[in-house]
Amino acid sequence: MKKVLIAAVAVLFAAASVFGVVTFKNKVLDKNRLKINEKSSVSEIVAFYNNSVKNCKNYKDFGLDVKTSVKLDEINSESMILNEMLSSIMGYKVGDSREETRSFSFKNGVDAKDSEKTPLSVIQPANAYVENFNASSLALKSVLCDDESTSLSFEIKNESADLDSVLAAINPIIKGQTVSDHSQIAALAPNHSKFIDVGDIMSTVVDMLGISNMVNGSDNQNKDSVSNSGSKSVSIVDGKCIIGSTEISAVADSNEVLHSVAISVPVELKAGFKLVNNIIETSIQITVVQTYYFNYS
């Protein structure tokens, strides 16, 4: 009887030990998974997103479609003639949008069609991870979690820069040159630059608006941007570019790997446009949206 009792106690101790090890291991795993929920702070949510971005940038074999759209939301000045001329110069009417989709097939971390394209360079932010973000510059919008996936969205608060600084920073990009020092571009919108390629957004907008040909300091031929009628010219005296509250929405699975990301960037140009001898304060609003679809099959 005594032997049976000793054996039973030994079994209980062994079972307790195993249970303790499993419980401890599960706690460690849960901690390492950076689990988030609807009560998590914006810092915790963004840390989860950052880790998912890093995991995707380090992933070797997957497909990726990147859809980019540019929409002209508004041209607003007191002159209907100027509004029409700017629309003609840009080739966009208010409400017009244009889209393009680029597809990548990564094998061993390199695109099958272009060896210079890697997940690190293609997924935002280009050639970098999301690091050292300023939580006070962010606003949490939503979080939905279940056992299989997490959907989240947050905003980066608006930032602005004067037009001369924008042009000085992105002119090499517009000219097709390789930019090795991105500090000047990052300075245009330092909080946005932690998450997105600000230079790509700004150069897209500047190219769309034809700003380079309208800013003072260009040569006479480029300075006068002529409307379709050829009878009037427009130039920009001064101005600033504003990147509005940018929304980032993402879906990641339980392994913290992204399945989709949508980045919506509202950009506004506020400037004095010179028409004949009048300077007319004008606002032009554009929205750039980039959507990423990941395929791991």
C-alpha positions as CSV (number, residue, x, y, z in Angstrom):
1,M,0.0,0.0,0.0
2,K,2.8,2.4,0.9
3,K,4.5,1.7,-2.4
4,V,1.3,2.5,-4.3
5,L,0.9,5.8,-2.4
6,I,4.5,6.8,-3.2
7,A,4.0,6.0,-6.9
8,A,0.8,8.0,-7.0
9,V,2.5,11.1,-5.4
10,A,5.3,10.8,-7.9
11,V,2.9,10.7,-10.8
12,L,1.2,13.9,-9.4
13,F,4.5,15.7,-9.1
14,A,5.5,14.7,-12.7
15,A,2.1,15.9,-14.0
16,A,2.4,19.2,-12.2
17,S,5.9,19.7,-13.5
18,V,4.8,19.1,-17.1
19,F,1.8,21.3,-16.7
20,G,4.0,24.1,-15.3
21,V,6.5,23.8,-18.2
22,V,3.7,23.9,-20.8
23,T,2.0,26.9,-19.1
24,F,5.3,28.8,-18.8
25,K,6.1,28.0,-22.5
26,N,2.7,29.3,-23.6
27,K,3.1,32.5,-21.7
28,V,6.4,33.1,-23.3
29,L,5.0,32.4,-26.8
30,D,2.1,34.7,-26.2
31,K,4.4,37.4,-25.1
32,N,6.6,37.0,-28.2
33,R,3.7,37.1,-30.5
34,L,3.1,40.8,-29.8
35,K,-0.6,40.1,-29.5
36,I,-2.8,43.1,-29.8
37,N,-6.5,43.8,-29.3
38,E,-9.1,46.6,-29.4
39,K,-7.7,48.0,-26.1
40,S,-4.1,48.2,-27.3
41,S,-2.4,51.6,-27.5
42,V,-1.4,53.2,-30.8
43,S,2.2,52.4,-30.0
44,E,1.4,48.7,-29.6
45,I,-0.7,48.7,-32.8
46,V,2.0,50.3,-34.8
47,A,4.7,48.0,-33.3
48,F,2.6,45.1,-34.5
49,Y,2.3,46.7,-37.9
50,N,6.1,47.4,-38.0
51,N,6.9,43.8,-37.2
52,S,4.6,42.6,-40.0
53,V,6.2,45.0,-42.5
54,K,9.6,43.7,-41.4
55,N,8.5,40.0,-41.8
56,C,7.3,40.7,-45.3
57,K,10.4,42.6,-46.3
58,N,12.4,39.6,-45.1
59,Y,10.1,37.0,-46.9
60,K,11.8,35.4,-49.9
61,D,9.1,33.8,-52.1
62,F,5.8,35.5,-52.8
63,G,3.8,37.5,-55.3
64,L,2.9,41.1,-54.9
65,D,0.6,43.5,-56.8
66,V,0.9,47.2,-56.2
67,K,-1.9,49.4,-57.4
68,T,-1.4,53.1,-57.5
69,S,-4.1,55.7,-58.2
70,V,-3.9,59.5,-58.5
71,K,-7.1,61.5,-58.3
72,L,-7.6,65.3,-58.7
73,D,-10.1,66.2,-56.0
74,E,-10.3,70.0,-56.3
75,I,-9.0,73.2,-57.9
76,N,-10.1,76.2,-55.9
77,S,-9.5,79.8,-56.7
78,E,-11.6,82.9,-57.2
79,S,-10.8,82.8,-61.0
80,M,-12.8,80.3,-63.1
81,I,-10.4,81.1,-66.0
82,L,-7.4,80.1,-63.9
83,N,-9.2,76.9,-62.6
84,E,-9.8,75.9,-66.2
85,M,-6.2,76.7,-67.3
86,L,-4.7,74.6,-64.5
87,S,-7.0,71.7,-65.4
88,S,-5.8,72.0,-69.0
89,I,-2.2,72.2,-68.0
90,M,-2.5,69.1,-65.8
91,G,-4.6,67.2,-68.2
92,Y,-7.0,66.3,-65.4
93,K,-10.5,67.5,-64.7
94,V,-11.8,67.6,-61.1
95,G,-12.8,64.0,-60.2
96,D,-10.5,62.4,-62.8
97,S,-8.3,59.6,-61.6
98,R,-5.7,57.4,-63.2
99,E,-4.5,54.0,-62.1
100,E,-1.6,51.6,-62.7
101,T,-0.7,48.2,-61.3
102,R,2.8,46.8,-61.0
103,S,3.2,43.1,-60.3
104,F,6.2,41.4,-58.7
105,S,7.1,37.7,-58.4
106,F,9.9,37.3,-55.7
107,K,12.1,34.2,-55.8
108,N,14.9,34.0,-53.2
109,G,14.2,37.7,-52.4
110,V,14.5,39.0,-55.9
111,D,11.9,39.9,-58.5
112,A,11.9,37.4,-61.4
113,K,11.7,40.3,-64.0
114,D,14.0,42.9,-62.4
115,S,16.9,41.8,-60.1
116,E,17.1,45.3,-58.7
117,K,13.7,44.9,-57.1
118,T,13.5,43.3,-53.7
119,P,10.8,43.2,-51.0
120,L,12.9,45.6,-49.0
121,S,12.9,48.2,-51.8
122,V,9.3,47.7,-53.0
123,I,7.3,47.5,-49.8
124,Q,6.8,50.9,-48.0
125,P,8.9,52.5,-46.7
126,A,11.3,51.8,-49.6
127,N,14.7,50.4,-48.6
128,A,14.0,50.7,-44.9
129,Y,12.1,49.3,-42.0
130,V,9.7,51.3,-39.9
131,E,11.7,52.5,-36.9
132,N,11.7,55.2,-34.2
133,F,8.3,56.5,-35.0
134,N,6.7,59.4,-33.1
135,A,3.6,58.1,-31.4
136,S,2.2,61.6,-30.8
137,S,2.1,62.1,-34.6
138,L,-0.2,59.1,-35.0
139,A,-3.9,58.6,-34.4
140,L,-5.5,55.1,-34.0
141,K,-8.6,54.5,-36.1
142,S,-9.6,50.9,-35.7
143,V,-8.5,47.4,-34.7
144,L,-10.3,44.1,-35.3
145,C,-8.8,40.8,-34.1
146,D,-9.6,37.1,-34.3
147,D,-7.6,33.9,-34.1
148,E,-6.6,34.0,-37.7
149,S,-6.0,37.7,-38.6
150,T,-5.8,41.3,-37.4
151,S,-7.2,44.3,-39.3
152,L,-5.9,47.7,-38.2
153,S,-5.8,51.3,-39.4
154,F,-4.1,54.4,-38.1
155,E,-3.4,57.9,-39.3
156,I,-0.2,60.0,-39.7
157,K,-1.0,63.6,-38.9
158,N,-0.6,66.3,-41.5
159,E,2.8,67.9,-42.3
160,S,3.8,70.7,-44.6
161,A,6.8,72.1,-46.4
162,D,7.4,75.2,-48.6
163,L,7.4,74.6,-52.3
164,D,11.0,75.6,-52.9
165,S,12.2,73.0,-50.4
166,V,10.0,70.3,-52.0
167,L,11.4,71.1,-55.5
168,A,15.0,71.2,-54.3
169,A,14.6,67.8,-52.6
170,I,12.8,65.9,-55.4
171,N,14.2,67.5,-58.6
172,P,16.8,64.6,-58.9
173,I,14.0,62.1,-58.7
174,I,12.0,63.9,-61.4
175,K,15.1,63.9,-63.6
176,G,15.5,60.2,-63.1
177,Q,18.7,60.4,-61.0
178,T,19.5,58.0,-58.2
179,V,19.3,59.7,-54.8
180,S,21.7,58.3,-52.3
181,D,21.0,60.8,-49.5
182,H,17.4,60.8,-48.6
183,S,17.7,63.1,-45.6
184,Q,16.6,66.2,-47.5
185,I,13.4,64.3,-48.7
186,A,12.7,62.9,-45.2
187,A,13.0,66.5,-43.8
188,L,9.9,67.5,-45.9
189,A,7.7,65.3,-43.8
190,P,9.7,63.5,-41.1
191,N,6.8,61.7,-39.5
192,H,5.4,60.4,-42.8
193,S,8.9,59.4,-44.0
194,K,9.0,56.7,-41.3
195,F,6.2,54.9,-43.0
196,I,6.1,55.9,-46.7
197,D,8.3,57.1,-49.5
198,V,7.6,60.8,-49.4
199,G,9.9,61.5,-52.4
200,D,7.8,59.2,-54.6
201,I,4.5,60.8,-53.5
202,M,5.8,64.4,-53.9
203,S,7.4,63.7,-57.3
204,T,4.2,62.0,-58.5
205,V,2.2,65.1,-57.5
206,V,4.7,67.6,-58.9
207,D,4.9,65.8,-62.2
208,M,1.1,65.6,-62.4
209,L,0.7,69.3,-61.7
210,G,3.5,70.4,-64.1
211,I,4.9,72.5,-61.2
212,S,8.5,72.4,-62.4
213,N,7.5,74.5,-65.4
214,M,5.6,77.0,-63.5
215,V,7.9,77.9,-60.6
216,N,9.8,81.2,-60.6
217,G,13.5,80.6,-61.4
218,S,12.9,78.4,-64.4
219,D,14.1,79.5,-67.8
220,N,11.6,81.6,-69.8
221,Q,10.6,78.8,-72.0
222,N,9.8,76.5,-69.1
223,K,8.5,79.2,-66.8
224,D,5.5,79.9,-69.0
225,S,3.1,76.9,-69.1
226,V,0.7,77.6,-71.9
227,S,-2.9,76.4,-71.9
228,N,-4.4,74.6,-74.9
229,S,-5.5,77.9,-76.4
230,G,-1.9,79.2,-76.3
231,S,-3.2,82.7,-75.3
232,K,-2.4,82.8,-71.6
233,S,0.5,81.8,-69.3
234,V,0.6,80.8,-65.7
235,S,3.5,80.8,-63.1
236,I,3.8,80.1,-59.4
237,V,5.1,82.9,-57.2
238,D,5.3,81.0,-53.9
239,G,3.5,78.2,-52.2
240,K,3.6,75.2,-49.8
241,C,2.8,71.5,-50.1
242,I,0.8,69.8,-47.4
243,I,0.6,66.1,-46.8
244,G,-2.7,65.6,-45.1
245,S,-3.7,63.0,-42.5
246,T,-2.5,59.8,-44.2
247,E,-4.4,56.6,-43.5
248,I,-2.7,53.3,-43.4
249,S,-4.9,50.2,-43.3
250,A,-3.5,46.7,-43.1
251,V,-4.5,43.0,-42.7
252,A,-2.0,40.6,-41.1
253,D,-2.3,36.9,-40.2
254,S,-1.5,35.3,-36.9
255,N,2.1,34.9,-38.0
256,E,2.4,38.7,-38.3
257,V,2.7,38.6,-42.1
258,L,0.8,41.2,-44.2
259,H,-1.9,40.1,-46.6
260,S,-2.9,43.6,-47.8
261,V,-2.0,47.2,-47.1
262,A,-3.7,50.4,-48.3
263,I,-2.0,53.8,-48.0
264,S,-4.1,56.9,-48.7
265,V,-2.2,60.1,-49.0
266,P,-4.0,63.5,-49.5
267,V,-1.8,66.2,-50.8
268,E,-2.6,69.9,-51.1
269,L,-0.7,72.6,-53.0
270,K,-1.5,76.1,-51.7
271,A,0.1,78.7,-53.9
272,G,0.0,82.1,-55.5
273,F,-0.5,81.6,-59.2
274,K,0.4,84.6,-61.4
275,L,-2.0,85.1,-64.3
276,V,-1.1,88.1,-66.5
277,N,-0.4,90.7,-63.7
278,N,-2.6,89.2,-61.0
279,I,-1.5,86.9,-58.2
280,I,-4.4,84.5,-57.3
281,E,-4.3,82.4,-54.2
282,T,-5.2,78.9,-55.2
283,S,-5.6,75.4,-53.6
284,I,-5.2,72.2,-55.5
285,Q,-6.0,68.9,-53.8
286,I,-4.9,65.5,-54.9
287,T,-5.2,62.0,-53.4
288,V,-2.6,59.3,-54.0
289,V,-3.5,55.8,-53.0
290,Q,-1.2,52.7,-53.0
291,T,-2.7,49.3,-52.3
292,Y,-0.5,46.2,-51.8
293,Y,-1.9,42.7,-52.3
294,F,0.3,39.8,-51.1
295,N,0.1,36.3,-52.5
296,Y,2.0,33.5,-50.6
297,S,0.5,30.5,-52.4
